[in-house]
Amino acid sequence: MKRTTGEKLSQGIVIALMLLLCLSVLYPFAYMLAISLNEGTDAAKGGVYLWPRAFTLINYEIVLGNEVIQHAYLVTIARTVLGTITGLLVTLMVAFGLSYQRIPFRKSILSYILITMLFSGGLVPLYIQLYNLGLINNFLVYIIPAMFSAWNMFVMLKFIQGIPEALIESAELDGAGPFRILFQLIVPLSKPMLAAIGLFTAVGHWNDWFAGAFYVTKQDLIPVQTFLQQLLQAQDMSAILGSNSNQEALARGSQMQNVTLMSVKMATVMVSAIPILCVYPFLQKYFVKGVLIGSVKG
């Protein structure tokens, strides 16, 4: 169809606004990447915006070679993998169970879950509860509290209710039990929805610094985002990297003279952001379908 001048103009304005929005998102990322690849003392002079002026990899060598950061990455990866799997599994099982209309007290249970979305006990009662459960300074503090999400449960419930009941009834007539129906019928049909919710859950675990900052005091249990939060507040590298930073400085010699705390901070930010960004291309096709399904059925 031939478009009118007004339609062409409005489309051009929309495209221009979207380009500006993309630039506003990409520029800070490009700026931090340029600083992280630039010598710290040179970047401190200013004038580095989109590309490094004095290229170096020493900042990444310091970040990736530090044992504290390496261990924080292992904690973050383990937390993200286990937290995403258990969060999807537990929430999906609850949603599948509540999808049966004949479940006793079904409406009361749904109302109770809905109340938890509207009201919270607060930080202090939560801390006391986690302390009584023995989860303070415990790796499971990252996993157990996040096993169930009320919001994700309602999204899954709506999706499961959209599956034709005839499929479930035919499976029941063939002798399939609830678990077989869930894992051999519901899960294969729910891949787009599970991919979208799984991506949100994984990003939430990867980016969370709060639990490591308030529920963990042991340095060997903090995730990389909590380490980054501590690093951004630090006044010198030795306060975070420990005595090993002094040994590294002596070993590297003149290279360390060009390193600043800001350049190490930018390198740490990039290293903590890039892995989770690499997940998006693999889940993009499922992610788009899942978002569209949620928008229609929600």
Phi, psi and omega in degrees: 000140179284130182267146179281169180297322178295321179293319178296319180294316180294322178294321177296320178295318179297316180297318180297318180294321179294322177296319177296321178295317178297318179296321180295333178275320185282329185298313178301323179295315179295323180295314180295323178296319179295318179295320182291334179265005182249152174299134186299316181294326178288320179294331180294340178285344181091172177091359177262116185235306187245334180217152183291144178267323176235089188295138176200154176248009184298327179297317179287328177296322179292316183292308184286340180269357181274132183293326180296316180291321179300316179292323177297325177293319178298319178297316181294316180296315179297319180295317183294315181294306182294319181295321179291316181295310181292324179295317178293317184294309183294315181295320179294321179295320178294316180297320179294318179297319181281353177285342176283122183292335185270008178295130178297140178059030183298313181295323179294320179294317178296321178294320179296318179295322179296323179298323180295337177283334185265330185231145179230148180287340180104171185289317184295311176300324178295317179298316180298319179295316178295324178295316180294332178276356179075027183263351177290135185057040179226136181301330182292349177294339176277339189257304189298311181297339182259011182292332183233135176234121181296318180298312180296327180296317179293323177296314178296321180298316178298320181293315181296322178294340177280347177285133182305132180295336181299326178295316181291319180295321179293323177293322178293322178294331178279001177095011180285135177274177182302317182292322179292321177297319182295309189273338181254347181239306185290311184299312178299327179279348186251017183303314179299316180294317180293324179294318180294312180292323178297322178295314178299318180295316180296318178296321178298317178293317183295321185271353185285124174247345189296312183297319179291333182278329187251334185251357183226131176245346178283129183295331182278003178245357183281141176280173186293328181290325175291321175299318179296320178297321176291322180294321180294336179266353184284154178260342176209159185291328182293337179293334181252314185281345178083193184292341180297333180295325177293321177295319178296322181296319179291325182288323184275341175066236188293336180298323182291342179292337180265005181262135175237165179298323180296318180295323177291322177300314181295321177295321178294320177299315181295316181295328180279340183264325187297316183302316182288332176292331180289346180283329186303314182300328182283335182251008187298314183295322177286325182297315180297316179296318181296320179293320180294320179297317180295325181289328181280313185279336179288000000 
